[in-house]
Amino acid sequence: MRSIIRKNILDLEYNKQLQYLNACIVLFFTYIIGVLIAFFSRQISHNKNDLISFFIISFFVLVIILFFLTNIKIKMKNIVNEIEKLNL
């Protein structure tokens, strides 16, 4: 009985991490599409100072998203390994 409860809790945790993963992917693509629209509509000026600050901000945003993506994937893999160890 305890292993079934433990498995259900791990399933809920896995679903939560899956939702975080989906949110990160949506944020990433929304950011990329927003940047492309801003460039094509000339909302971001093309002078050197603006582009440098834009690339610095974009770098930090993308690194943070990448960090969360890898962290979520690692947690999901650990949850799957724990479920497999339960041997229901």
N, C-alpha and C positions, 0 to 999 in steps of 0.2 A: 504494500500500500504506500509506503514512504517513497519508494522509487517512482511510482506513478505520479505522486504529488511533485516530487523533484523534477521529473520530466516535464510536467505541465508548467512549472515555474520556469524551467529553462526554455521551453517553447515560447512562453510569453516574453522572456528576455530577448530571444532571437528575433521575434516579431518587432520588438521595440527597436533593436539595432537595425533591422531591415528598413523601418520607417525613417530612421536617421540617415541611412545610406541613400534612400530615395530623395530625401530633402536636400542632401548635399549635392546630389547629381542635378536636381532641378535648379538649385542656386548657381551651380557652375555654368550650366547652359544659359540660364537667364542672364548672368553676368556677361558671358561671351556675346550673346545676341544684343544686349544693351550697348556694349562697347562698339560692336559693328555698326549698329544704328547711329550711335553718336558720331563715329568717324564719317559715315556716308552722308549724314545730314550736316556735317561740319559744326557740330556742337562742341567738339574738342578742337581747339585751334592747333595748327600744325607747326607752331614755333618751337624752338629747342627746349626752352624752360618748361613749357606746359607738357611736352611729350616726356621729358625726364621725370617730372613729378607723377604723370599718369602711369608710366612704367614702374615706378617705385611702388605706388599704391596697388597696381595690378599684381605685382610680384608678391606683395604681402597677402593680398586677398587669395591668390591662387595657392600660395604655400599653406595658408591656414586651411583652405578647403581640402588640399591634398593630405595634410596632417590628419584631419578628421576622417577622411576616406580610408586611409591606411589603418587608423586606430579602430574604426568600425569593423573593417574586414578582419582584423586580428581577433577582435572580440567575438565576431560571428564564428570564426574558425574554432576558437576555444570552446564555445557553446556546443558546437556540433561534436567536438571531441568528447566533451563531458556527457552528452546524451548517448554517444556510442558506448561509453564506459559503463553506463547503467545496466546494460544487458537485460532489457525487459523481456 
